[in-house]
């Protein structure tokens, strides 16, 4: 603290009739050379607590491997909140679903990677084994649950499947957007809906963690697959840093510790990717918007 400030404080206290609390400045403990913080956003594959548990180790690995930067994982309560942050350019790095990946390009993001195992990125429609649902037509007049209007594998792809199998999803059924993958599955289990949509990875996790409950459900229909969730970086982030992040993600498969992190996510690897990787997604969204319901893409 400057000596003049100290002297002035002493004079003021001496001239007062009663003792007054003196303001004490608080200085930052971060030095001028402290690494810049970068916010990492993951779309709501899980509730925030579970998401931090599953993806926190990835961010820990980034911080250990790239000490010149500091990465902080930020969860979102739901798809709406995540998309508001993504399209508002809050995230430096993000792992959106493929629909959000394509849209993020309009807001100054670039694709640099993706989840592997594209065969897992397909929608599934669950029913209770005792539901009596046999054909798509049996859903007419009934409720169907989904995580969110913009979930690609768990909403758009199942709705397109129902559309191509003779159901008008805008008139023949009541669509309920219930906020998360887990909630969509639980709505089926509890009999609140006739069917519920999700995608393969959450369903696999549910079967592993809740075998008795999962045994009451069955996958009645499943869709074709598309490229898996993307990794994007905001355009003002140094390309050298994005390359380092990409390498850390790709290299997870090369060590036992990294493979354990990937297993918790339900995948075997991350892959390199570019905007061109998501051309099939752009085509799919265009067809969906023209035939099922209008969406921004």
C-alpha positions as CSV (number, residue, x, y, z in Angstrom):
1,X,0.0,0.0,0.0
2,X,1.3,3.5,-0.8
3,X,2.9,5.2,2.2
4,X,0.9,8.4,1.6
5,X,-2.4,6.4,1.9
6,X,-1.2,5.0,5.2
7,X,-0.3,8.4,6.6
8,X,-3.5,9.9,5.5
9,X,-5.5,7.2,7.2
10,X,-3.6,7.7,10.5
11,X,-4.3,11.5,10.5
12,X,-8.0,11.0,9.8
13,X,-8.3,8.5,12.7
14,X,-6.4,10.8,15.1
15,X,-8.7,13.7,14.3
16,X,-12.0,11.8,15.0
17,X,-13.6,11.7,18.3
18,X,-14.6,8.0,18.0
19,X,-13.0,5.0,16.4
20,X,-14.3,4.2,12.9
21,X,-13.8,1.2,10.8
22,X,-11.1,1.8,8.3
23,X,-11.5,0.4,4.8
24,X,-8.9,-2.2,4.0
25,X,-8.4,-2.9,0.3
26,X,-8.4,-6.5,-0.9
27,X,-5.9,-7.3,-3.6
28,X,-6.2,-10.1,-6.1
29,X,-4.0,-13.1,-5.5
30,X,-3.8,-13.8,-9.2
31,X,-0.5,-12.5,-10.6
32,X,-0.2,-10.6,-13.9
33,X,1.1,-13.8,-15.4
34,X,-1.9,-16.0,-14.3
35,X,-3.3,-18.1,-17.1
36,X,-6.5,-16.8,-18.8
37,X,-9.7,-18.7,-17.9
38,X,-11.6,-20.4,-20.7
39,X,-15.2,-21.6,-20.1
40,X,-16.2,-25.0,-21.4
41,X,-19.9,-25.8,-21.9
42,X,-21.3,-29.2,-22.4
43,X,-24.9,-29.5,-23.6
44,X,-27.3,-31.1,-21.0
45,X,-26.6,-34.8,-21.6
46,X,-27.3,-35.2,-17.8
47,X,-28.5,-33.1,-14.9
48,X,-25.9,-30.5,-13.8
49,X,-24.5,-32.6,-10.9
50,X,-24.1,-35.7,-13.0
51,X,-22.7,-33.7,-15.9
52,X,-20.0,-32.2,-13.7
53,X,-19.2,-35.7,-12.4
54,X,-18.8,-37.2,-15.9
55,X,-17.1,-34.3,-17.7
56,X,-15.2,-32.7,-14.8
57,X,-12.3,-35.2,-15.3
58,X,-12.0,-34.1,-18.9
59,X,-11.5,-30.4,-17.8
60,X,-9.1,-31.6,-15.1
61,X,-7.0,-33.3,-17.8
62,X,-7.0,-30.1,-20.0
63,X,-5.8,-28.1,-17.0
64,X,-3.0,-30.6,-16.3
65,X,-1.9,-30.8,-19.9
66,X,-2.2,-27.1,-20.8
67,X,-0.9,-25.1,-17.8
68,X,-0.7,-21.9,-19.8
69,X,-4.5,-21.8,-19.8
70,X,-7.2,-22.4,-17.1
71,X,-10.4,-24.3,-18.1
72,X,-13.6,-24.2,-16.2
73,X,-16.6,-26.4,-16.8
74,X,-20.0,-24.7,-16.7
75,X,-23.1,-26.8,-16.6
76,X,-26.6,-25.6,-17.7
77,X,-29.9,-26.6,-16.2
78,X,-31.6,-27.3,-19.5
79,X,-31.3,-27.1,-23.3
80,X,-32.8,-23.6,-23.4
81,X,-30.2,-22.2,-20.9
82,X,-27.3,-23.9,-22.7
83,X,-28.4,-22.6,-26.1
84,X,-28.7,-19.1,-24.7
85,X,-25.1,-19.2,-23.5
86,X,-23.8,-20.9,-26.7
87,X,-25.5,-18.5,-29.1
88,X,-24.6,-15.6,-26.8
89,X,-21.0,-16.6,-27.2
90,X,-20.4,-17.2,-23.5
91,X,-18.5,-20.4,-24.0
92,X,-14.9,-20.4,-25.3
93,X,-15.1,-24.2,-25.9
94,X,-18.3,-26.2,-26.1
95,X,-19.6,-29.7,-26.8
96,X,-23.1,-29.1,-28.4
97,X,-25.3,-31.7,-29.9
98,X,-25.1,-31.9,-33.7
99,X,-28.0,-29.6,-34.3
100,X,-26.5,-27.0,-31.9
101,X,-23.1,-27.6,-33.5
102,X,-24.5,-26.6,-36.9
103,X,-26.3,-23.5,-35.6
104,X,-23.3,-22.4,-33.6
105,X,-21.4,-21.7,-36.8
106,X,-23.7,-18.7,-37.3
107,X,-22.5,-17.3,-34.0
108,X,-18.7,-17.4,-34.6
109,X,-17.8,-20.9,-33.6
110,X,-15.7,-23.4,-35.5
111,X,-15.8,-27.2,-35.4
112,X,-12.5,-28.9,-34.3
113,X,-13.6,-32.3,-32.9
114,X,-16.5,-34.6,-32.0
115,X,-17.5,-37.6,-30.0
116,X,-16.6,-40.9,-31.7
117,X,-18.9,-43.9,-32.1
118,X,-21.4,-42.4,-34.5
119,X,-23.4,-45.6,-34.4
120,X,-24.5,-44.6,-30.9
121,X,-25.9,-41.4,-32.1
122,X,-29.4,-42.6,-33.0
123,X,-32.8,-42.0,-31.4
124,X,-34.7,-44.7,-29.6
125,X,-38.3,-44.8,-28.6
126,X,-39.1,-46.7,-25.3
127,X,-42.4,-48.2,-24.1
128,X,-43.3,-50.2,-21.1
129,X,-43.3,-53.9,-21.8
130,X,-46.8,-54.2,-20.5
131,X,-48.1,-51.2,-22.5
132,X,-49.7,-53.1,-25.3
133,X,-48.1,-50.8,-27.9
134,X,-47.2,-52.8,-31.0
135,X,-47.3,-50.5,-33.9
136,X,-46.6,-46.8,-34.5
137,X,-50.3,-46.3,-35.1
138,X,-51.0,-47.4,-31.6
139,X,-49.6,-44.1,-30.3
140,X,-52.4,-42.1,-31.9
141,X,-54.2,-40.0,-29.3
142,X,-51.5,-40.7,-26.7
143,X,-48.6,-38.8,-25.0
144,X,-44.9,-39.1,-26.0
145,X,-42.1,-37.5,-24.0
146,X,-38.8,-36.0,-25.2
147,X,-36.0,-34.1,-23.5
148,X,-36.3,-30.9,-25.4
149,X,-37.5,-29.5,-28.8
150,X,-34.0,-29.1,-30.0
151,X,-32.5,-32.5,-28.9
152,X,-31.4,-34.1,-32.2
153,X,-31.1,-37.8,-31.5
154,X,-33.7,-37.8,-28.7
155,X,-36.4,-35.6,-30.2
156,X,-36.0,-34.6,-33.9
157,X,-34.8,-38.0,-35.1
158,X,-37.6,-39.9,-33.2
159,X,-40.2,-37.5,-34.5
160,X,-38.9,-37.9,-38.1
161,X,-39.1,-41.7,-37.6
162,X,-42.7,-41.5,-36.5
163,X,-43.5,-39.1,-39.4
164,X,-42.0,-41.5,-41.9
165,X,-44.0,-44.4,-40.4
166,X,-47.4,-42.8,-40.9
167,X,-47.9,-40.6,-37.8
168,X,-48.6,-36.9,-37.9
169,X,-46.6,-35.8,-34.9
170,X,-48.3,-32.4,-34.8
171,X,-51.8,-33.7,-34.6
172,X,-51.9,-37.5,-33.9
173,X,-50.0,-37.4,-30.5
174,X,-49.3,-35.0,-27.6
175,X,-45.7,-34.1,-27.5
176,X,-44.3,-33.4,-24.0
177,X,-40.8,-31.8,-23.7
178,X,-39.8,-32.9,-20.1
179,X,-36.3,-31.3,-19.8
180,X,-33.8,-34.2,-19.7
181,X,-33.0,-37.6,-21.0
182,X,-33.6,-39.2,-17.6
183,X,-37.0,-37.4,-17.2
184,X,-38.1,-38.7,-20.6
185,X,-37.3,-42.3,-19.6
186,X,-38.9,-42.0,-16.2
187,X,-42.1,-40.6,-17.7
188,X,-42.4,-43.9,-19.6
189,X,-41.5,-46.0,-16.6
190,X,-44.2,-44.3,-14.4
191,X,-46.8,-44.6,-17.1
192,X,-47.3,-40.8,-17.6
193,X,-46.7,-41.2,-21.3
194,X,-47.3,-44.1,-23.8
195,X,-43.8,-43.8,-25.2
196,X,-40.6,-41.8,-24.5
197,X,-37.7,-40.8,-26.7
198,X,-34.0,-40.7,-25.8
199,X,-30.8,-41.8,-27.4
200,X,-28.5,-44.8,-27.0
201,X,-25.9,-43.5,-24.4
202,X,-28.4,-42.3,-21.7
203,X,-30.4,-45.6,-22.2
204,X,-27.2,-47.7,-21.8
205,X,-26.3,-45.7,-18.6
206,X,-29.9,-46.2,-17.3
207,X,-29.7,-49.9,-17.9
208,X,-26.4,-50.2,-16.1
209,X,-27.4,-48.0,-13.1
210,X,-31.1,-49.0,-12.7
211,X,-31.4,-52.6,-14.0
212,X,-34.6,-53.4,-12.3
213,X,-36.4,-50.4,-13.6
214,X,-34.9,-50.7,-17.1
215,X,-36.1,-54.3,-17.2
216,X,-39.7,-52.9,-17.3
217,X,-39.0,-51.0,-20.5
218,X,-38.1,-52.0,-24.1
219,X,-36.7,-50.2,-27.1
220,X,-39.6,-50.4,-29.5
221,X,-38.1,-48.4,-32.4
222,X,-34.8,-46.9,-33.3
223,X,-33.7,-44.4,-35.9
224,X,-30.7,-44.3,-38.3
225,X,-27.5,-42.7,-37.0
226,X,-25.9,-39.3,-37.7
227,X,-22.5,-37.8,-36.7
228,X,-22.1,-37.6,-32.9
229,X,-21.9,-34.5,-30.7
230,X,-19.4,-31.9,-31.8
231,X,-16.6,-29.9,-30.2
232,X,-16.6,-26.2,-31.2
233,X,-14.3,-23.3,-30.3
234,X,-15.2,-19.6,-30.5
235,X,-13.4,-17.7,-33.3
236,X,-11.4,-15.4,-31.1
237,X,-9.7,-18.2,-29.2
238,X,-6.1,-18.8,-30.4
239,X,-6.0,-21.6,-33.0
240,X,-2.8,-22.9,-31.3
241,X,-4.8,-23.4,-28.0
242,X,-7.7,-25.1,-29.9
243,X,-5.1,-27.5,-31.4
244,X,-3.8,-28.4,-28.0
245,X,-7.3,-29.0,-26.6
246,X,-8.1,-31.2,-29.6
247,X,-4.9,-33.3,-29.0
248,X,-5.7,-33.8,-25.3
249,X,-9.2,-35.0,-26.2
250,X,-8.0,-37.3,-29.0
251,X,-5.2,-38.7,-26.7
252,X,-7.7,-39.8,-24.0
253,X,-8.0,-43.2,-25.7
254,X,-4.3,-43.8,-25.4
255,X,-4.0,-44.2,-21.6
256,X,-5.9,-46.4,-19.1
257,X,-6.9,-43.3,-17.2
258,X,-8.2,-41.6,-20.3
259,X,-10.1,-44.7,-21.4
260,X,-11.7,-44.8,-17.9
261,X,-12.9,-41.2,-18.4
262,X,-14.3,-42.1,-21.9
263,X,-16.1,-45.2,-20.5
264,X,-17.9,-43.0,-18.0
265,X,-19.2,-41.0,-20.9
266,X,-20.3,-44.1,-22.7
267,X,-18.0,-43.7,-25.7
268,X,-14.6,-45.1,-26.8
269,X,-13.0,-42.0,-28.2
270,X,-13.1,-38.4,-29.5
271,X,-12.3,-37.7,-33.2
272,X,-11.0,-34.8,-35.2
273,X,-13.8,-33.1,-37.1
274,X,-14.6,-30.0,-39.3
275,X,-17.7,-28.2,-40.5
276,X,-17.8,-30.7,-43.5
277,X,-18.3,-33.5,-41.0
278,X,-21.7,-32.1,-40.2
279,X,-23.0,-31.8,-43.8
280,X,-25.3,-34.8,-43.3
281,X,-26.8,-33.1,-40.2
282,X,-27.5,-29.9,-42.2
283,X,-29.2,-32.0,-44.9
284,X,-31.2,-33.9,-42.3
285,X,-32.3,-30.7,-40.5
286,X,-33.5,-29.2,-43.9
287,X,-35.6,-32.2,-44.7
288,X,-37.0,-32.3,-41.1
289,X,-38.0,-28.6,-41.3
290,X,-39.7,-29.1,-44.6
291,X,-41.7,-32.2,-43.7
292,X,-42.2,-32.5,-39.9
293,X,-42.1,-29.0,-38.2
294,X,-40.3,-25.8,-38.8
295,X,-37.0,-25.4,-36.9
296,X,-34.1,-22.9,-37.2
297,X,-31.1,-24.4,-38.9
